Amino acid sequence: MQAKSVKERECLRERSVSMQERSVSESMQEKSMYEREISMKDRS
């Protein structure tokens, strides 16, 4: 019983970490797209 709860807790933590990493990478992509648009505007 105890071991199972520990495993579940670790699984939940890994899932939350992966979600955080995904959100970080998504925000980085948005930032790069935003900067690309700005650089295109500067050129024109």
C-alpha positions as a Markdown table, in Angstrom:
| # | Residue | x | y | z |
|---|---|---|---|---|
| 1 | Met | 0.0 | 0.0 | 0.0 |
| 2 | Gln | 2.7 | 2.5 | 1.1 |
| 3 | Ala | 5.0 | 1.7 | -1.9 |
| 4 | Lys | 2.0 | 2.1 | -4.3 |
| 5 | Ser | 1.2 | 5.6 | -2.9 |
| 6 | Val | 4.9 | 6.6 | -3.3 |
| 7 | Lys | 5.0 | 5.4 | -6.9 |
| 8 | Glu | 1.8 | 7.3 | -7.6 |
| 9 | Arg | 3.2 | 10.4 | -6.0 |
| 10 | Glu | 6.4 | 10.2 | -8.1 |
| 11 | Cys | 4.3 | 9.6 | -11.3 |
| 12 | Leu | 2.2 | 12.7 | -10.5 |
| 13 | Arg | 5.3 | 14.8 | -9.9 |
| 14 | Glu | 6.8 | 13.6 | -13.2 |
| 15 | Arg | 3.6 | 14.4 | -15.0 |
| 16 | Ser | 3.4 | 17.9 | -13.5 |
| 17 | Val | 7.1 | 18.5 | -14.4 |
| 18 | Ser | 6.5 | 17.4 | -18.0 |
| 19 | Met | 3.5 | 19.7 | -18.2 |
| 20 | Gln | 5.6 | 22.6 | -16.9 |
| 21 | Glu | 8.4 | 21.9 | -19.4 |
| 22 | Arg | 5.8 | 21.8 | -22.2 |
| 23 | Ser | 4.3 | 25.1 | -21.2 |
| 24 | Val | 7.8 | 26.6 | -21.0 |
| 25 | Ser | 8.7 | 25.3 | -24.5 |
| 26 | Glu | 5.4 | 26.6 | -25.9 |
| 27 | Ser | 6.0 | 30.1 | -24.4 |
| 28 | Met | 9.5 | 30.0 | -25.9 |
| 29 | Gln | 8.1 | 29.2 | -29.3 |
| 30 | Glu | 5.5 | 32.0 | -29.0 |
| 31 | Lys | 8.4 | 34.4 | -28.0 |
| 32 | Ser | 10.5 | 33.4 | -31.0 |
| 33 | Met | 7.5 | 33.8 | -33.3 |
| 34 | Tyr | 6.8 | 37.2 | -31.8 |
| 35 | Glu | 10.4 | 38.3 | -32.2 |
| 36 | Arg | 10.4 | 37.0 | -35.8 |
| 37 | Glu | 7.3 | 39.2 | -36.6 |
| 38 | Ile | 9.0 | 42.2 | -35.0 |
| 39 | Ser | 12.1 | 41.7 | -37.1 |
| 40 | Met | 10.0 | 41.4 | -40.2 |
| 41 | Lys | 8.2 | 44.6 | -39.4 |
| 42 | Asp | 11.6 | 46.3 | -38.8 |
| 43 | Arg | 12.8 | 45.2 | -42.2 |
| 44 | Ser | 9.8 | 46.6 | -44.1 |
